[in-house]
Amino acid sequence: MASPDEILPLGGEPLLGAGAAADLLPGEARRRRRRKLAALGAILAVLAIIIFLIIRMLGGRSPLPSLSSTLPHYVSSIYGTDQPMGVAVNPSGNRIYVTETEGQRLVRVYDRSGKQIGALRPPGRSWSLPVYV
């Protein structure tokens, strides 16, 4: 008589039950082992990268190089120019020239704080369109 773990079909051969994994063919077992090792290797690689980044951050080194304070940065906005197109700053940084492509079509001159101190009108033709400074 068959044990309770085995179910015998009509032919009398036992069906593969819970112990079927142990009876795998050698080729199938190798493939499963390779997949498991590949997955384990991928997990270990990700963990190594995470640990490296944590150690680097705790060591005081920034993951990105620090930015220089001499780079251009936002200070304020300038209002009063219709459709500004071109912007230029003189070498000392105390004059800002802005071309206006609508309205009076002037080149407006501002000081460092954004206060308008003058305007330049292109000579001659009234249809000129200042774009570049």
C-alpha positions in Angstrom: 0.0 0.0 0.0 1.1 3.5 -0.8 2.2 5.9 1.9 0.0 8.9 2.6 2.5 11.2 0.8 2.2 9.3 -2.4 -0.8 9.4 -4.6 -0.9 6.5 -7.0 -2.7 7.0 -10.3 -4.3 4.2 -12.1 -1.0 2.9 -13.5 0.5 2.4 -10.1 3.4 4.9 -10.6 3.7 7.5 -7.8 3.1 11.1 -8.9 5.7 13.8 -8.2 4.7 15.5 -5.0 6.5 17.8 -2.5 9.8 15.9 -2.9 9.9 16.6 -6.6 12.5 19.3 -6.3 15.1 16.8 -5.1 14.5 14.7 -8.2 15.3 17.4 -10.8 17.5 16.5 -13.7 21.1 17.7 -13.3 20.8 20.2 -16.1 17.8 21.9 -14.6 19.4 22.0 -11.2 22.5 23.7 -12.6 20.4 26.3 -14.4 18.5 27.1 -11.2 21.7 27.3 -9.3 23.2 29.7 -11.9 20.1 31.9 -11.7 20.2 32.0 -7.9 24.0 32.9 -8.0 23.4 35.6 -10.6 20.6 37.1 -8.5 22.8 36.9 -5.3 25.7 38.6 -7.2 23.4 41.4 -8.4 22.1 42.0 -4.9 25.6 42.0 -3.5 26.7 44.5 -6.2 23.9 46.9 -5.3 24.6 46.6 -1.6 28.3 47.3 -2.3 27.4 50.5 -4.2 25.1 51.7 -1.5 27.7 51.1 1.2 30.3 52.9 -0.8 28.0 55.9 -1.2 27.2 56.0 2.5 30.8 55.8 3.5 31.7 58.5 1.0 29.0 60.8 2.4 29.9 60.1 6.0 33.6 60.8 5.2 32.8 64.4 4.5 33.3 64.3 0.8 30.4 65.7 -1.2 29.2 63.4 -4.1 29.3 66.5 -6.3 32.1 69.1 -6.4 31.1 72.3 -4.7 30.1 75.2 -6.9 32.1 78.3 -6.9 30.5 81.4 -5.5 31.8 83.5 -8.4 29.4 81.9 -10.9 26.5 84.0 -12.1 23.5 83.9 -9.9 20.1 85.5 -9.6 20.0 88.8 -7.7 16.9 90.6 -8.8 14.4 91.3 -11.6 14.2 94.3 -13.9 10.8 95.6 -14.9 9.8 98.2 -17.5 11.1 96.7 -20.7 8.6 95.5 -23.4 9.7 92.1 -24.8 13.3 92.2 -23.8 15.6 90.3 -26.2 19.2 91.0 -25.6 21.0 91.6 -22.3 24.6 92.8 -21.7 26.5 93.9 -18.7 29.6 96.1 -18.8 32.9 94.6 -17.4 32.6 96.4 -14.0 29.0 95.2 -13.6 27.5 98.6 -12.8 25.5 99.0 -16.1 23.0 96.6 -17.6 21.9 97.1 -21.2 18.5 95.5 -22.3 17.1 95.6 -25.8 13.4 96.2 -26.2 11.7 94.6 -29.2 8.2 96.0 -28.6 6.9 99.4 -27.4 9.5 102.2 -28.1 12.2 99.7 -29.3 15.0 101.2 -27.2 18.1 99.9 -25.6 17.4 100.6 -21.9 20.3 101.2 -19.5 19.9 100.1 -15.8 22.2 100.4 -12.8 23.2 97.4 -10.7 20.0 97.7 -8.5 17.7 97.6 -11.5 16.9 101.4 -11.6 16.7 102.8 -15.2 19.3 105.4 -15.7 18.9 106.0 -19.4 17.8 104.8 -22.8 19.6 104.5 -26.2 17.7 105.0 -29.4 19.2 103.6 -32.6 20.1 106.4 -35.0 18.2 107.0 -38.2 15.4 104.7 -39.2 12.2 104.5 -37.0 11.6 100.9 -38.0 14.8 99.5 -36.4 14.5 96.6 -34.1 17.3 96.3 -31.5 17.9 92.7 -30.8 21.6 92.3 -29.9 23.7 94.4 -27.6 
